[in-house]
Amino acid sequence: MDPKDRILVGIDTPDYERAETLVRSVTGRVGGIKIGKEFFTAQGPDRVRQLIGEQKLFLDLKFHDIPNTVAGALRSSLRMRPAIVNIHASGGRAMMTAAAQAAAEEAAKLGVAKPLVIGVTVLTSLDDADLAAVGQRGPASEQVERLAALTQECGLDGVVCSPREIVALRKLCGPDFKLVVPGIRPVWAATGDQKRIMTPADAVAAGADYIVIARPIVAASDPAAAADRVVEELEAL
Ligand SMILES: O=C(O)c1cc(=O)[nH]c(=O)n1[C@@H]1O[C@H](COP(=O)(O)O)[C@@H](O)[C@H]1O
């Protein structure tokens, strides 16, 4: 894969004009656009479609609910023509299985390619102490491996994980299981609320299929230059 195609830029803003400016500034420089709850909740599905145009869309709505509701949400989300969608792996076996089935059925019904359905393991903003505080004993890495194995068993295409877990998951889940990796921080960017982080080049060298980057690019004074800087880092590998 061309190194730039591994980069998905998170357009985390509620504002349409701002989002449009950002998308325009990174178009052709990166592999795709991630739209999450901030933009979707403010603007809705039609504006997502309008914003994205021909770009590759990672629709990051992280569904987590009872199986019937998540299956319905998955079906509805396909109208936005995402290439990648995600759900919380901690929603469990029945929820993930229903989601995978709903995505396949709805894609066939609409005559479109089935999006990659990806399970979010442990959010990159959580560390071992955060997990302990919600009753999750054992290191984050173990919970990530447990959820990745379950995700694969349920027939999903891959997981969202932190860069710190890439090597272990590649070994556990094999070469074809997609690893979509946020928590990416170039050395020149602020960490913010992320905890389990790595640089773009280190994450790709470790085996990430896609790296998800928002603030280091979209909050930069020159987003296009920031995107180019990340691409250069990957090309130097
Ligand atoms: O599913 C995601 O994309 C996601 C999962 C996760 O564990 N951590 C995480 O940061 N994300 C998303 O990835 C993006 C990272 O943004 P920055 O920290 O600004 O680069 C945000 O839009 C998050 O919602």
The ligand as an SDF file (V2000), in Angstrom:
LIG
                    3D

 24 25  0  0  0  0  0  0  0  0999 V2000
  -12.2560    4.5490   16.9640 O   0  0  0  0  0  0  0  0  0  0  0  0
  -11.4570    5.4830   16.9410 C   0  0  0  0  0  0  0  0  0  0  0  0
  -11.1850    6.0560   15.8840 O   0  0  0  0  0  0  0  0  0  0  0  0
  -10.7430    5.8160   18.1960 C   0  0  0  0  0  0  0  0  0  0  0  0
  -10.5650    4.7700   19.0910 C   0  0  0  0  0  0  0  0  0  0  0  0
   -9.6980    4.9420   20.1860 C   0  0  0  0  0  0  0  0  0  0  0  0
   -9.4540    4.0160   20.9610 O   0  0  0  0  0  0  0  0  0  0  0  0
   -9.0800    6.1340   20.3530 N   0  0  0  0  0  0  0  0  0  0  0  0
   -9.2880    7.1990   19.5080 C   0  0  0  0  0  0  0  0  0  0  0  0
   -8.6490    8.2570   19.7030 O   0  0  0  0  0  0  0  0  0  0  0  0
  -10.1650    7.0690   18.4600 N   0  0  0  0  0  0  0  0  0  0  0  0
  -10.4760    8.2400   17.6000 C   0  0  0  0  0  0  0  0  0  0  0  0
   -9.3070    8.6310   16.8930 O   0  0  0  0  0  0  0  0  0  0  0  0
   -9.1990   10.0630   16.8400 C   0  0  0  0  0  0  0  0  0  0  0  0
   -7.8790   10.4610   17.4680 C   0  0  0  0  0  0  0  0  0  0  0  0
   -7.7820   11.8430   17.5090 O   0  0  0  0  0  0  0  0  0  0  0  0
   -6.4450   12.5920   17.9170 P   0  0  0  0  0  0  0  0  0  0  0  0
   -6.0850   12.1230   19.3020 O   0  0  0  0  0  0  0  0  0  0  0  0
   -6.8250   14.0460   17.8800 O   0  0  0  0  0  0  0  0  0  0  0  0
   -5.4090   12.2080   16.8830 O   0  0  0  0  0  0  0  0  0  0  0  0
  -10.4150   10.6320   17.5660 C   0  0  0  0  0  0  0  0  0  0  0  0
  -11.3560   11.0120   16.5730 O   0  0  0  0  0  0  0  0  0  0  0  0
  -10.9530    9.4740   18.3810 C   0  0  0  0  0  0  0  0  0  0  0  0
  -12.3780    9.4910   18.4700 O   0  0  0  0  0  0  0  0  0  0  0  0
  1  2  2  0
  2  3  1  0
  2  4  1  0
  4  5  2  0
  4 11  1  0
  5  6  1  0
  6  7  2  0
  6  8  1  0
  8  9  1  0
  9 10  2  0
  9 11  1  0
 11 12  1  0
 12 13  1  0
 12 23  1  0
 13 14  1  0
 14 15  1  0
 14 21  1  0
 15 16  1  0
 16 17  1  0
 17 18  2  0
 17 19  1  0
 17 20  1  0
 21 22  1  0
 21 23  1  0
 23 24  1  0
M  END
$$$$
